[in-house]
Amino acid sequence: MRRTLTRELPSAKAIRAMLGAAPVQSDKPPALERRAADRDSMPHEYARVVALSRVKGGRVAHVSQVVGDLVLRVPNVTNEPAPSRALLCPGGVHFDDQYIEGKSISKEPYFLVNTDRAVGTRLAGDIARRQRAEGKIQPVELNYKGAAGQSFMAFAVSEMKVSLEGDANDYVGKGLSGAHVSIYPPREAEANGVFEAKDSVIIGNTCLYGATSGKFFAAGQSGDRFGVRNSGVQAVIEGAGDHCCEYMTNGVVLVLGPTGINVGSGMTGGVAYLYDPTVDDDMVASRLKLSNVKPRRVQNGSPAADTIKRLLREHHEATASKHAKNLLDSFDAAHFCQVVPPSEEDKPHHAVVADAVGEMAVSR
């Protein structure tokens, strides 16, 4: 009688020998063999998955095989690409390819799922590599709905204007190179009067990593390390996690909500503005990396206040953010704190008062 795995599972090496599979060519033994001493404590089903996933390097499309008195399920091995609906429009056309010459362009928003990764990057590469060289530069408007996977609009270029009605995973706008990107929750989400976009996370971690230029607006909060290594993008977000603006060298980041700790760590250029309706200087300072940046309270009529109002208007236009609209209607520059590194504090366009540089009195 055939039995399922109810006793100690053979090692991955032993299973390979039974199936006649070639040994793994690696300097390191399989993960299961490295944990052989702990195998007795592993649930059998988990152990089977770990071992058999390493028997043959195919997709996880299993068929049953009998080895001795054990019923095993091993992957099929095939050179064919795994079937996926990711990034395909009706007719099997890669969505980015619609905007390459010769393809018909969809007028409807494309619906994304979180396995759709690096959406827009293929198009950005074609524009930078081929279309610009051929002198065929023209603006492209991209509209999406749903949940974008990692690296949404990575390296997107200046010809691209992008909107996403939904949310996105980590690395949004990584290496952004001039594009205009806006992300906002579904329009019907706030219609019930209960949902507040400003209190909800809409994008993941490490967004705008290494971005060089462009504009980015998100009606919601981000995860950790927003704007890390930003070197030129102007961005508005409605809340951020830890390490916001880490290693930033240029650009402007406006945060319209709470932040985590270590803001501005390693920041050497650009400026950030943090919304602080409590006007609690010590609380704001406690979240900054004070060895790298300095906090300064913004005053009405200053160049810094003008920058904040301009970004609020652009944010509202791009995302229809209710939070931005409320801040504009009752604007008070004193509710914003500028985070500035030493290299930027004497520049006139970053001045926080009309005639001098005003600094917060911070207890350290």
KAPEZI-V157546 format. One record per pair of residues at least 6 apart in sequence whose C-alpha atoms are under 7 Angstrom apart, sorted by the first residue. I is the first residue (numbers start at 0). GAP is how many residues later the second one is. Records with the same first field share a line. If there is no record, write none. Layout:
BEGIN
I = GAP ; GAP
END
This chain:
BEGIN
1 = 67 ; 68 ; 69
2 = 66 ; 67 ; 68
3 = 66 ; 67
4 = 39 ; 65
10 = 22
11 = 39 ; 43
15 = 6 ; 7 ; 39
17 = 49
31 = 18 ; 19
51 = 22
55 = 19 ; 21
56 = 20
57 = 17 ; 18 ; 19 ; 20
58 = 16 ; 17 ; 18
59 = 15
60 = 14 ; 15
61 = 11 ; 12 ; 13 ; 14
62 = 10 ; 11 ; 12 ; 13
63 = 7 ; 8 ; 9 ; 10
64 = 6 ; 7 ; 8
65 = 6
85 = 29 ; 30
86 = 7 ; 8 ; 29
87 = 6 ; 7
88 = 6
95 = 24 ; 26 ; 27
96 = 6 ; 26
97 = 6 ; 7
98 = 6
108 = 34 ; 35 ; 36
109 = 33 ; 34 ; 35
110 = 33 ; 34 ; 35
111 = 32 ; 33 ; 34 ; 35 ; 36
112 = 33 ; 34 ; 35 ; 36
113 = 33 ; 34 ; 35
114 = 34
115 = 32 ; 33
116 = 31 ; 32 ; 33 ; 34 ; 35
117 = 32 ; 33 ; 34 ; 35 ; 36
118 = 33 ; 34
119 = 32 ; 33 ; 36
120 = 32 ; 33 ; 34 ; 35
123 = 31 ; 32 ; 33
130 = 6
137 = 21
138 = 20 ; 21
139 = 19 ; 20 ; 21
140 = 19 ; 20 ; 21
141 = 19 ; 20 ; 21
142 = 19 ; 20 ; 21
143 = 19 ; 20 ; 21
144 = 19 ; 20 ; 21
145 = 19 ; 20 ; 21
146 = 19 ; 20 ; 21
147 = 19 ; 20 ; 21
148 = 19 ; 20
149 = 19 ; 20 ; 21 ; 22
150 = 19 ; 20 ; 21 ; 22 ; 23
151 = 19 ; 20 ; 21
152 = 19 ; 20
153 = 18 ; 19 ; 20 ; 21 ; 22
154 = 18 ; 19 ; 20 ; 21 ; 22
155 = 20 ; 21 ; 22 ; 23
156 = 19 ; 20 ; 21 ; 22
157 = 19 ; 20 ; 21 ; 56
158 = 20
159 = 19 ; 20
160 = 18 ; 19 ; 20
161 = 18 ; 19 ; 20
162 = 18 ; 19 ; 20
163 = 18 ; 19 ; 20
164 = 18 ; 19 ; 20 ; 21
165 = 17 ; 18 ; 19 ; 20
166 = 16 ; 18 ; 35 ; 36
167 = 34 ; 35 ; 36
168 = 34 ; 35
169 = 33 ; 34 ; 35 ; 36 ; 37
170 = 34 ; 35 ; 36 ; 37 ; 38
171 = 35 ; 36
172 = 34 ; 35 ; 38
173 = 33 ; 34 ; 35 ; 36 ; 37
174 = 33 ; 34 ; 35 ; 36 ; 37
175 = 32 ; 35 ; 36 ; 37 ; 38
176 = 34 ; 35 ; 36 ; 37
177 = 35 ; 36
178 = 35 ; 36
179 = 34 ; 35 ; 36
180 = 34 ; 35 ; 36
181 = 34 ; 35 ; 36 ; 136 ; 137
182 = 34 ; 35 ; 36 ; 136
183 = 34 ; 35 ; 135
184 = 12
188 = 6
189 = 6
196 = 22 ; 23
197 = 21 ; 22 ; 23 ; 40 ; 125
198 = 21 ; 22
199 = 20 ; 21
200 = 19 ; 20 ; 21
201 = 18 ; 19 ; 20
202 = 18 ; 19 ; 20
203 = 18 ; 19
204 = 17 ; 18 ; 19 ; 20 ; 21
205 = 18 ; 19 ; 20 ; 21 ; 22
206 = 19 ; 20
207 = 18 ; 19 ; 20 ; 22
208 = 18 ; 19 ; 20 ; 21
209 = 18 ; 19 ; 20 ; 21
210 = 19 ; 20 ; 21 ; 22
211 = 18 ; 19 ; 20 ; 21
212 = 19 ; 20
213 = 19 ; 20
214 = 18 ; 19 ; 20
215 = 18 ; 19 ; 20
216 = 18 ; 19 ; 20 ; 98 ; 101
217 = 18 ; 19
218 = 18 ; 19 ; 100 ; 102
219 = 17 ; 18 ; 19
220 = 16 ; 17 ; 18 ; 19
221 = 17 ; 18 ; 19
222 = 17 ; 18
223 = 16 ; 17 ; 18 ; 19 ; 20
224 = 16 ; 17 ; 18 ; 19 ; 20 ; 21
225 = 14 ; 18 ; 19
226 = 17 ; 18 ; 19 ; 21
227 = 16 ; 17 ; 18 ; 19 ; 20
228 = 17 ; 18 ; 19 ; 20
229 = 18 ; 19 ; 20 ; 21
230 = 17 ; 18 ; 19 ; 20
231 = 18 ; 19
232 = 18 ; 19
233 = 17 ; 18 ; 19
234 = 17 ; 18 ; 19
235 = 17 ; 18 ; 19 ; 79
236 = 17 ; 18 ; 19
237 = 17 ; 18 ; 19
238 = 16 ; 17 ; 18 ; 19 ; 20
239 = 18 ; 19 ; 20
240 = 18 ; 19
241 = 17 ; 18 ; 19 ; 20 ; 21
242 = 17 ; 18 ; 19 ; 20 ; 21 ; 22
243 = 19 ; 20
244 = 18 ; 19 ; 22
245 = 17 ; 18 ; 19 ; 20 ; 21
246 = 18 ; 19 ; 20 ; 21
247 = 19 ; 20 ; 21 ; 22
248 = 18 ; 19 ; 20 ; 21
249 = 19 ; 20
250 = 19 ; 20
251 = 18 ; 19 ; 20
252 = 18 ; 19 ; 20
253 = 18 ; 19 ; 20
254 = 18 ; 19 ; 20
255 = 18 ; 19
256 = 18
259 = 27
260 = 26 ; 27
261 = 25 ; 26 ; 27
262 = 24 ; 25 ; 26
263 = 24 ; 25 ; 28 ; 29
264 = 24 ; 27
265 = 26
266 = 25 ; 26 ; 74
267 = 73 ; 75
268 = 72 ; 74 ; 75
269 = 74
270 = 67 ; 68 ; 69
271 = 66 ; 67 ; 68
272 = 63 ; 64 ; 65 ; 66
273 = 62 ; 63 ; 64
274 = 60 ; 61 ; 62
275 = 59 ; 60 ; 61
276 = 58
278 = 56
280 = 79 ; 81
281 = 80 ; 81
284 = 10 ; 77
291 = 49
292 = 46 ; 47 ; 48 ; 49
293 = 45 ; 46 ; 47
294 = 42 ; 43 ; 44 ; 45 ; 64 ; 65
295 = 41 ; 42 ; 43 ; 62 ; 63 ; 64
296 = 37 ; 39 ; 40 ; 41 ; 55 ; 61 ; 62 ; 63
297 = 6 ; 7 ; 35 ; 36 ; 38 ; 39 ; 40 ; 54 ; 55
298 = 6 ; 34 ; 35 ; 53 ; 54
299 = 32 ; 33
300 = 52 ; 53
301 = 49 ; 50 ; 51 ; 52
302 = 46 ; 47 ; 48 ; 49
303 = 45 ; 46 ; 47 ; 48
304 = 28
308 = 19
311 = 12 ; 16
314 = 9
315 = 8 ; 9
350 = 6
351 = 6
END
